[in-house]
Each structure stands twice: as C-alpha cells, then as structure tokens.
Amino acid sequence: MEKTLFEFEKRMSADEISGYLRNVADKLENGENLELESGDQKVQLDTDRDAEFEVEVERDEEDGEESLELEIEWKEKASDLEMN
C-alpha cells in the first residue's frame, strides 16, 4: 500500500521548472540527500543508490492537454527495514 509523503503542483515558467529539475539532478549526481519542501510538507530522500526511472508522456484527447511524468523509485535499504 502506498502512502503519499509529499505532493507539489504549481504553474511555473520553463526556467523555474528547469531550475527545480536541475536541483534534483545535481543531488542525484552527487549522491546527496534530496530535500523537498512546500508549505508544511517536507520530505528527505536518500538518493545514494540505484533506482528505477520511468518516463511517460500522455495526451488527453478531450482537451488536447499533454503531460510528461518523470518517476524515480528507490527500494528501501536493508538497514531501513524494521525487523520483528
């Protein structure tokens, strides 16, 4: 079962979006923790491990809206798992 830890949606310029993505890319490249914050929401991700990367493009035939979805999935580290 999935639980949403952080969600962000905002109309932004191409420059703002590329800056946001560049920050994410820099953290990934350097193996640094990625901190995402918006309002009272805050989450930190450990990016120093391999991940599954997915790209999806969709077009809504009714309104002609196109979307690009980028998804990165990390498995929990063994040390992060709670043992009973």
C-alpha positions in Angstrom: 0.0 0.0 0.0 1.4 3.4 -1.0 1.3 6.5 1.2 1.8 9.9 -0.3 4.5 11.7 1.7 4.8 14.8 -0.4 2.9 16.3 -3.3 3.6 19.6 -5.2 1.8 21.2 -8.1 2.2 24.7 -9.3 2.1 26.6 -12.6 5.7 27.6 -13.3 7.7 29.1 -16.2 10.1 26.8 -18.2 13.0 28.5 -16.4 11.6 27.7 -12.9 10.8 24.1 -13.9 14.3 23.5 -15.3 15.9 25.0 -12.2 13.8 22.7 -10.0 14.8 19.7 -12.1 18.4 20.8 -12.2 18.5 20.8 -8.4 17.1 17.3 -8.3 19.6 16.2 -10.9 22.5 17.7 -9.0 21.6 15.9 -5.8 21.2 12.6 -7.7 24.6 13.0 -9.5 26.4 13.8 -6.2 24.6 11.1 -4.2 23.3 13.7 -1.8 20.0 13.6 0.2 17.2 15.3 -1.7 15.0 17.5 0.5 11.6 18.6 -0.9 9.6 21.2 0.9 6.3 23.0 0.2 4.3 24.8 2.9 4.1 22.4 5.9 5.1 19.4 3.8 8.8 18.3 4.0 10.4 15.0 3.0 14.0 13.9 2.7 15.2 11.1 0.3 18.4 9.2 0.3 19.5 9.2 -3.4 22.8 7.4 -2.9 21.6 4.1 -4.5 20.4 2.7 -7.8 16.8 3.5 -8.8 14.2 2.6 -11.4 13.5 5.5 -13.7 10.3 5.9 -15.7 9.2 8.5 -18.3 5.6 8.7 -19.5 4.0 11.1 -22.0 0.2 11.3 -22.2 -2.2 13.3 -24.3 -5.8 13.9 -23.2 -7.8 13.5 -26.4 -10.7 15.6 -25.0 -8.8 18.8 -24.1 -5.6 18.3 -26.1 -3.5 18.6 -22.9 -0.2 16.8 -22.9 1.7 15.7 -19.9 5.2 14.5 -19.1 5.6 12.4 -16.0 9.0 11.5 -14.6 9.2 8.9 -11.8 12.1 7.6 -9.8 11.7 4.7 -7.4 14.2 3.5 -4.8 13.9 0.3 -2.8 14.3 0.6 0.9 17.8 -0.2 2.1 18.1 -3.3 4.3 19.2 -1.1 7.2 15.9 1.0 6.8 13.7 -2.1 7.2 12.3 -2.8 10.6 13.0 -6.3 11.8 10.4 -8.1 14.1 
